[in-house]
Amino acid sequence: MKTLYVHIGTPKTATKAIQNFCWENPGALEKYGYCYPDFHELCPWCTKVKNGHFLVNPFAIEDKEERQRAEQELYRMGMDRVIALFCDCDNIILSDEGIYRDTYKRRRSLWRELKEDGERHGFQVKIIVYLRRQDDWLVSVWNQNVKQGGESVSRRTWEEFVAQQGEERQLDYFKKLESIAEVLGGDHIIVRRYEPNSFYGGTIYDDFLYSVGLKLTEKFEISKEERNLSLTGNTQEIMRIINGVSRLDEDDMNFIRNILHKDEQISKEAYPSCLFSVRERKKILNTYRRSNRLVAGKYLGEPAGSDLFPETVPDVPKWRPDNPYMQQDVIRFAALGMAKLKEENKMLRSNYKKLRRELDELSQLVQQSAKFCQ
């Protein structure tokens, strides 16, 4: 039966790597009867690789009815394209990590809409979701918010961020999956662990292809990965404070991030720590243990009581902003920044001298040409 695979994230589970992999391998996917279509013209404000964004795209329209109408029109245009593509292929893959979040309230009707389209046009819908241990997920999300900057959330302290995590984060994975299963059926949900040691074949690419019924062969190419480098502890706090500095443009922020990444490894080795204390981590694991075990049992077919994730907790101290290593990191950050500026200044002076010589040579040629013409 024709199948529409909808990869919904969750965020911070290598979604971008999966999207880029699918985007860069259209020929290999097509050979096996799969398609990862380009819907960029539907949402030109979104990246090309997030081809499922039309399913949940929000419009900045104040009037609720008008906004819902615009969202439905975009959904309809996208799904009509999907239906037409099924004439040429049996399997279509859409991906957008925002689907997990946005179907909490604003687009909670999406599952019903997809099911109705499938029944009407003769295809089944399967949802692919990667789940990450809740404490690690929270740390990763805050790190990304701080590293990206720009929005007010990037200036929140860790304590403020954790305190504002409401139900809409949907960290009760079993409850979320059940809300999808109520419409599509549990057998239409493909759950994967975001645990490197659990990946089928050892990589996220092997694992994702396995989830859609394929194997990673020589026909697929994996481009050189861009590592999504993290900031932790002191370097993260420096970045958070800098996010509150006005009149810094994106070039300035990229320069600062690059300097902090140079300091990150030294900082992490000098002061190994975690945003959560051991006690706080264990509390989170206790909170979601029952839900996680239900996921492992129902959606992964494991024996009752099996843990969804390893529950080992690193025995490191909780990070504190007043730690004795902060001063060292600030000084090192300043020194590395000045060294980088000096390096760039040296390069600019070298380029200036080169251009100056070329200009002098050109000027001499012009003078000689003028004398010849006389």
C-alpha positions in Angstrom: 0.0 0.0 0.0 1.2 3.5 -0.7 2.6 5.2 2.4 3.1 8.7 3.6 5.8 8.8 6.2 5.7 11.9 8.4 8.9 12.4 10.5 7.9 14.7 13.3 11.1 15.0 15.3 11.2 15.5 18.2 13.5 18.6 18.3 17.1 17.9 19.2 17.2 14.4 17.8 19.4 14.9 14.7 16.3 16.0 12.7 18.4 18.3 10.6 20.9 15.6 9.8 18.1 13.3 8.6 16.5 16.0 6.5 19.8 16.9 4.8 20.5 13.2 4.2 17.1 12.7 2.5 17.4 16.0 0.5 20.9 15.0 -0.8 19.9 11.5 -1.9 16.8 11.9 -4.2 18.2 9.4 -6.8 18.8 6.6 -4.3 15.4 7.1 -2.7 13.7 7.2 -6.1 15.4 3.9 -7.1 13.7 2.2 -4.2 10.3 3.8 -4.8 10.6 6.7 -2.3 10.4 10.4 -2.7 11.5 13.3 -0.5 9.8 16.1 -2.4 10.7 19.8 -2.6 7.9 21.9 -1.3 10.0 25.0 -0.8 7.8 27.1 -3.0 4.9 26.5 -0.6 6.9 27.9 2.3 9.7 30.0 0.8 10.4 31.5 4.3 11.4 28.0 5.5 14.5 26.0 4.7 14.2 23.6 1.7 15.0 20.5 3.6 12.0 20.9 6.0 9.6 19.7 3.4 6.8 19.0 5.9 6.6 22.5 7.2 3.4 23.2 5.3 1.5 20.8 7.6 1.9 23.1 10.6 3.1 26.4 9.3 1.8 29.3 11.5 0.7 32.6 10.0 1.1 35.9 11.8 -2.5 36.9 11.4 -4.4 38.3 14.4 -7.9 37.2 13.3 -8.3 33.6 14.4 -10.7 32.5 11.6 -8.6 34.2 8.9 -5.4 32.5 10.3 -7.0 29.1 10.4 -8.2 29.6 6.8 -4.7 30.5 5.6 -3.3 27.4 7.4 -5.9 25.1 5.8 -5.3 26.6 2.3 -1.5 25.9 2.7 -2.2 22.4 4.0 -4.5 21.7 1.1 -2.0 22.9 -1.5 0.7 20.8 0.0 -1.4 17.6 0.3 -2.7 18.0 -3.3 0.9 17.9 -4.4 1.5 14.8 -2.2 -1.5 13.0 -3.7 -0.3 13.8 -7.3 3.2 12.5 -6.4 1.7 9.1 -5.4 1.0 8.6 -9.1 4.7 8.1 -9.7 6.0 6.7 -6.4 4.7 4.4 -3.6 6.4 6.1 -0.6 6.7 9.8 0.3 8.6 11.2 3.2 7.8 14.5 4.9 9.8 15.9 7.8 9.5 18.8 10.2 10.4 18.7 13.9 7.8 21.4 14.6 5.0 19.0 14.0 5.6 17.3 17.4 5.2 20.7 19.2 2.5 22.3 17.1 0.0 19.4 17.3 -0.3 20.0 21.0 -3.0 22.6 20.4 -2.9 24.8 17.3 -2.7 21.9 14.8 -4.1 19.1 16.9 -6.5 18.3 14.0 -3.6 17.3 11.7 -3.8 13.6 12.5 -7.5 13.5 11.5 -6.9 15.5 8.4 -4.0 13.2 7.3 -6.1 10.1 8.0 -9.1 11.4 6.0 -6.8 12.3 3.0 -5.3 8.8 3.2 -8.6 7.1 3.2 -9.9 9.2 0.4 -6.9 8.8 -1.9 -5.7 5.3 -1.0 -2.5 5.8 1.1 -1.7 5.0 4.7 0.0 7.5 7.1 2.9 6.4 9.3 4.4 8.7 11.9 8.1 8.5 12.7 9.2 10.0 16.0 12.6 10.0 17.8 12.5 10.2 21.6 15.3 11.5 23.8 15.6 11.1 27.5 13.8 14.0 29.1 16.6 15.5 31.2 19.0 15.4 28.3 16.4 16.9 26.0 15.8 19.9 28.3 19.5 20.6 28.5 19.9 20.4 24.8 17.0 22.7 24.0 18.2 25.3 26.4 21.7 25.1 25.0 20.3 25.6 21.5 18.2 28.6 22.6 21.2 30.3 24.2 23.6 29.5 21.3 21.2 30.8 18.6 20.5 34.0 20.4 18.0 36.6 19.1 14.9 35.8 21.1 14.1 36.6 24.7 14.3 32.9 25.6 18.1 33.1 24.8 18.6 35.5 27.7 16.8 33.4 30.4 18.7 31.8 33.1 18.6 28.0 33.3 16.4 28.2 36.4 13.9 30.5 34.5 13.9 28.1 31.5 13.2 25.0 33.6 10.5 26.8 35.6 8.6 27.7 32.5 8.4 24.2 31.0 4.7 23.6 30.8 2.6 20.7 29.5 3.0 21.9 25.9 6.5 20.5 25.9 4.9 17.1 25.9 7.6 15.3 27.8 5.1 12.6 28.8 5.9 10.6 25.7 3.3 7.9 26.2 0.5 10.5 26.5 1.6 12.2 23.3 1.8 9.0 21.4 -1.6 7.9 22.6 -3.1 11.1 21.4 -1.8 10.3 17.9 -2.8 6.6 18.2 -6.4 7.5 19.0 -6.7 8.8 15.4 -4.2 6.8 13.3 -3.8 3.7 15.4 -0.7 2.6 17.4 0.5 0.4 14.5 0.9 3.6 12.5 3.5 5.1 14.8 7.2 4.2 14.5 9.1 5.0 17.6 12.9 5.2 17.6 15.2 5.9 20.5 17.6 8.8 20.2 20.4 6.9 21.8 23.5 6.3 19.6 24.1 2.9 21.1 20.5 1.9 20.1 20.7 3.1 16.5 20.0 0.3 14.0 23.3 -0.2 12.0 25.1 2.2 14.3 24.2 5.6 12.7 21.2 7.9 12.6 21.1 7.4 8.8 21.0 3.6 9.1 18.3 3.9 11.7 16.1 6.3 9.8 16.2 4.3 6.6 15.4 1.2 8.7 12.3 3.0 10.1 11.0 3.4 6.6 11.8 -0.1 5.4 15.2 0.6 3.7 18.8 -0.2 4.2 21.8 2.1 3.9 23.6 0.9 0.8 26.4 2.3 -1.4 23.8 4.1 -3.4 23.3 6.6 -0.6 25.8 9.3 0.0 26.5 10.9 3.4 28.0 14.4 3.1 30.5 15.6 5.5 28.6 16.4 8.7 28.6 19.9 10.2 29.0 19.3 13.8 26.4 21.1 15.9 28.9 22.2 18.5 27.5 22.8 22.0 28.4 25.3 24.6 28.2 24.1 28.2 28.7 25.6 31.7 30.7 28.8 31.7 30.9 29.3 27.9 27.2 28.9 27.8 26.7 31.5 30.5 29.0 33.9 28.7 26.9 33.5 25.6 23.7 34.0 27.5 24.8 37.3 28.9 26.1 38.5 25.6 22.7 37.7 24.1 21.4 40.7 26.1 23.9 43.1 24.6 22.1 45.3 22.1 23.4 46.3 18.6 25.2 43.1 17.9 24.5 41.7 14.5 24.6 38.1 13.3 28.3 38.5 12.1 29.2 39.7 15.6 27.4 36.8 17.2 29.0 34.2 14.9 32.4 35.7 15.7 31.7 35.4 19.5 30.3 31.8 19.1 33.5 30.7 17.3 35.7 32.1 20.0 33.6 30.4 22.7 33.8 27.1 20.9 37.6 27.4 21.0 37.4 27.8 24.8 34.7 25.1 25.3 36.9 22.0 25.5 39.4 23.6 27.9 36.5 24.9 30.0 34.7 21.6 30.1 37.8 19.7 31.2 38.7 22.2 33.9 35.1 22.2 35.4 33.1 19.1 34.5 29.5 19.9 35.6 25.9 19.6 34.6 23.0 22.0 34.7 21.0 19.5 36.6 22.2 18.1 39.9 22.3 14.4 40.3 19.2 14.6 42.6 17.3 16.8 40.0 18.1 14.3 37.2 16.8 11.4 39.2 13.7 13.3 40.0 13.0 13.8 36.3 13.7 10.2 35.6 11.3 9.1 38.4 8.6 11.5 37.0 8.6 10.0 33.5 9.7 6.4 34.3 6.2 4.9 34.1 5.3 6.7 30.9 8.6 5.7 29.3 8.2 2.1 30.2 4.7 2.1 28.7 6.3 3.5 25.5 8.9 0.7 25.5 6.2 -1.9 26.0 3.5 -0.8 23.6 5.5 0.9 20.8 8.8 -1.0 20.9 7.3 -4.4 21.9 9.7 -4.9 24.8 8.9 -6.8 28.0 6.8 -5.1 30.6 8.9 -2.9 32.9 11.7 -2.4 30.3 13.2 1.1 30.5 13.0 3.2 27.4 16.4 4.8 28.1 19.4 4.0 30.2 19.0 5.6 33.6 22.6 6.1 34.5 23.3 9.6 35.8 26.8 11.2 35.6 28.2 11.9 39.0 29.3 15.5 38.4 28.4 18.6 40.3 25.7 21.0 39.4 27.0 24.0 37.4 27.1 27.2 39.4 27.6 30.7 37.9 29.9 31.7 40.8 32.2 28.8 40.3 36.0 29.5 40.6 36.6 28.8 36.9 34.4 31.5 35.5 37.0 34.2 35.8 39.5 32.0 33.9 37.0 31.4 31.1 36.2 35.1 30.8 39.9 36.0 30.6 40.6 33.2 28.1 37.6 34.3 26.0 39.0 37.8 25.9 42.5 36.6 25.0 41.2 34.3 22.2 39.1 37.1 20.8 42.0 39.5 20.7 44.2 36.9 19.1 41.6 36.2 16.4 41.2 40.0 15.8 44.9 40.3 15.5 45.0 37.4 13.0 42.3 39.0 10.9 43.9 42.4 11.1 47.2 40.9 9.9 45.4 39.2 6.9 43.7 42.5 6.0 47.0 44.4 6.1 48.5 41.8 3.9 45.7 42.1 1.4 46.0 45.8 1.5 49.7 45.7 0.7 49.0 43.3 -2.1 46.3 45.6 -3.5 48.5 48.6 -3.1 51.3 47.0 -5.1 48.9 46.0 -7.8 47.5 49.6 -7.9 51.1 51.0 -8.1 51.9 48.6 -11.0 48.7 49.6 -12.8 49.5 53.3 -12.3 52.9 52.9 -13.8 51.5 51.1 -16.8 49.0 54.0 -17.3 51.8 56.5 -17.1 53.9 54.6 -19.6 51.0 54.3 -21.9 50.3 58.0 -21.7 54.0 58.8 -22.5 53.8 56.5 -25.5 50.7 58.2 -26.8 52.4 61.5 -26.6 
